[in-house]
């Protein structure tokens, strides 16, 4: 089969690799679409993935074309979205229900071969059957949506809050859509990319701008969400949290990124700084929200490229062009 391969830091190509075979409790998925995200850039930089080479792609969906000997829940022909999370189920965090913090954390497309290929293997437990009205080529959006759902689980949102989101890429836009549905009184969005910011306006954000000072809110915001991973945005965002508010680090920063906090202010104003790591008990809910139409794929997916153009897709994503880019084998 054909697959994208991150061979070494900074080097990615498309080549032929052996067809996968399922284990006893695994399925083989013929990939319909595979999304690119910031994690893929980190893998390309040599972060995250413990060893290279690796077939990337942790956002994917497709049709089951093979099943292991002990698989009874799904069958050949079923269309599924795949939760890439792989937990050990043995460590302290897994046993306390926090598998996203697993001591042996792994993921399809990060530590084992993923969906940037014609076929991919996944545990049957990680597959969610899609309803008939869903176009499987759009269902790669379910995995990033499940991360956004996890983010709002962490926030434990209150009704009537004012929200500021840094970044109007795919994840920032998903956080915008969920904020509107979790009782926010206002949702403002910042981005230095005017094309992406226009999409936030299209989706109905309250206000938008290139910088927070443009929005004239000196008291700050109840909830500030970084969906960029950018050091300057993170630093600015921490300073924009209102008294009693929460800053959520949602974007994936480089390992070396740092930010400065003011401990007295954190104490005196009862500010919460929280993080949200990947998917946790949120994939099925994201699939249900997606099926209910919480996202418009025509808005979120800006580019669909053939698998053979994976290196070009990565370059385009790295350049900040478009929104969600998917490759289709």
N, C-alpha and C positions, 0 to 999 in steps of 0.2 A: 504494500500500500504506500501511498504518498503521505509524507508528514513533514511538518516544519521541525527543525532541530536547532536548538541553541547549543552550538558546538563548544563555545568558549566565550568568556566575557566580550561582548561587542560583536560577536559573529553568529549570524543566523542564516540558515539556508533551508531549502525544501529538497528532500531526497526520498529515496525508496527504502523502506524498512520492512521487516517481517510483519505479516498480518498477526494481530493479537488473538490469543485463545483464552476463553474464560476459565476461571477456577470454579469450584463446585457451587459457590454461592455468588457468582459473578455473571454479568451479561456483557455482550459485545454490542456496542451502539454504533450504527452507521451515522456519522455526524452530519447534521443538516446545517448547522451554523455554530461558529465559535467566536465569542467576543474577545476583544483586546482590552486590557485595563492597565492601570499603573503598576500592578504587581508584575505584569509581563516585562515592563521596563526594568524593574528591579532585578528580575531573573537575568535579563540580558546584561545587566551591569555586574552580574556575579553574586548578587545578594539573594537571599531566600533559599534558592535551590541548593541543597547540600552538596550535590555533585553535578557536574556537567559531563557529557551532553544530556539534554532532557528535551522531550517533546512537550512544549508548553500548552496552555489552553485549559483554564479552569472554569470558564463560562461556556457551557455547550449543551446542546440538546440534539436529539435525533431519534432514529427508529431502531428498536432492538432487532438484531439479525442473528444472534446466537445466545444461548443460555447454558449455564453450567448444570451439572447433573442434579443438583439439589435445589434448583430454582423452581418454585411453584407459583409465586405471587405475580409474575409477569411472563409474557410469552412473546415469541417472535412476531413482529408486526406492531407491537405496542409502541407508541410514541412517548418519549420521556424527556424530562429535564433532569440534569444530574447535579446533585450536591457534591462538590469535590472534596468535602472534609473527610479526613481519615484519622480516627482517634484510636488510641490503644485500649480504651475501656478498662484500664487497670490502675492507672496512676491516681494520685489523690484528687486531681482536678476532674478527671473523667468520672470518678466514683462520687463526686459531689455535684455532678451535673454541669460542669464547666469544661466540656470537651474542647472548646475552642482555645483553652489554655493548656491543653494536653502536653505533658512533659515530652512525649514522643510525637508531637504534632506533625502531621503530614497531609498532603493534599494532591489530588489528581491534577496534573498540569504544573505542579510545583516541585514535588519530590518524586512522583512517578509519572509515567507517560500520560499526556493529557489529550485534549480534544482538538488541537490544531493538526488534525490528521483525518484521513478518510474514515478510520474506525478507532474506537477507544473502548477500553475495558473499565467497568465500574461495578462495585458491589451492588447487588440487587437492592439492599437496604437504602442505598443512596439515590435511587431512581423514583421519580414521581411521575405517574401516568398523567398525560395531558388530555384534557377534554377535546372533543372533536372540533369545536369551533376555533381552537388555537392553531395558528400557522406555526409549525414546528421551527421554521426558519427564524421566527421572532423570539422563540422561547429561550434563547441564550441570555435574554434580559432578566430571567428569573433569578439567576445566581447573584448578580449585583443588587437586585431588589431585595434579596434575602439579607444581604449585608446592611442595607438601609433599614430594614425592619429591625434588625438587631440593634442598630444605632438608636432607634426610638424606644426599644426596650430599655436600654441603658438610661435614656433621658427621663423615662417615667413621666411623660409630659403632663402639665396642668393646662386646663382650659384658659384661653385668653392671653397666652404669653406672646411676647414679641420676639421674633426669631431673626437672626442675621446669619446668612450662609456665605462663606467664602468659597467661590468656585462655582461655575455653571457648566462644568463638564457633565458627563453622565451621572456621576454620583451626587453632585450638587443638585442637579435637576430632580433626581429621585428623592433626595431629602426635602426639596421644595414640595413635591407632590404629596409626600407623606405628612409634612408639616401642615398643609392645608386640610388634611383629613384627620389630624389629631388635635384639633381645637385651637390652633394658633390664631391670634387676632390679627397679626400681620407677619409677613415673611418677606424680608429684604434680601437681595442677592448682590454680591460683588464679584466682578471679574475684570481683568485687564483686556480680555479678548472680546471685542464688541460683537462679533458674530455669535459667540456662545451666549453672551449676555442678552442678545435679542431673543434667543430661545426662552430664557427665563421670563422675559416680558410676555412672550407668546403664551406661556403656560400660566400666566396670571400672578406673578410675584407682585408684592405691594409696591416696592420701589427697587430700583437697580442703579448701580453706579460702578465706577472704576475704583473708588476708595470710599471708606466709611465716612470721611469728613463731608462728602458730597450730600449725605443723607440727613445731616443736621439733627443728630440725636445725642446730645451731650451726656444724658443720663445712662446711655448704654442700652443693651438689649438683655432680656431675660435669659435667652438661650443663644449662644454663639457656636456655630458649627464650622470647623475647618474641613473642607472637602478637597483641599489642594495638596497637602503635604509640604507646602512651600514654607520655608523658614520665616520669611517676612510676613506672610499672611498669618501664620500661627502666632507670631509675636504681637502683631497688631490686634488680632482677634482676642487674645487674652486680656488686653487692655480695654476691650469694648464691652466686657461683661458688666451688667448692672448689679447693684447690691442684691445679694441673695440669689444671683443667677448662676448659670452653668455654662462652662466651656467644654465642648465635646471635640476631642481629637479623633476625627473620622478618616481624614485623608492619610495615605501611607507616605510617611516621610523617609528620606534616606537615613541609614543607621547613624550617621554622624551629625544629623540635624539637632540643634539645641535651641532652647528658648529660656528667657529669664522670667522668673516670677517674683512678685513682691510678697513675701510671707505675711507681713503685717496686714496688707490689704486683703489677702486671702482669708486671714483670721477675722479681721475687723468687719469685713463686708459679707462674711459667710458665703464666699464664692466656692463653687465646686468645679474641679477639673477632672474630667472623666475621659476614658478611652473606650473604643468599641472595636473589637477584634473579630473580623470575618463573620462567620455564620454560627448561630447558636439557637437551636430549636426554632428556627425562623424560615426554613426553606419551604416547608409545606404551606405556611401562611403566605409567603411571598407568591407561591404558585397560585393560591386561591385568589389573592389580590390581582394578580396578572390576568387570571381568567375572568375576573369581574370587571376588567377594563381600567384599572387604576393608572396604567401607562398607555400612551399611544405609540406603538412601535414606529409609526411613520415619522413621528417627531424625534424619537430617541435614536433610532438607527439612521445615521447619515450616509454611511458607505457600506456596500456589500461587495467584497472583492473575492476572486477565486483564491483557493488555498495556495496556488503557485505564486501568488503575489504577496505572500505573508511578509517577506522582508520589506517590501514597499509599504505594506499596511502598518508595520511597526514604525517605519520612518515617518509616515504621515501622522500617526498617533503621537509620536515623540515631538513633532513640530506643532502640536496643538491644533491640528486641522480637523474640523468636523466634530461630531459628538461620539456616539458609540459606533465603532468600526467593527464589522464582523467579517470573518472569512468563511467561505462556503466551499467545501470540497466538491 
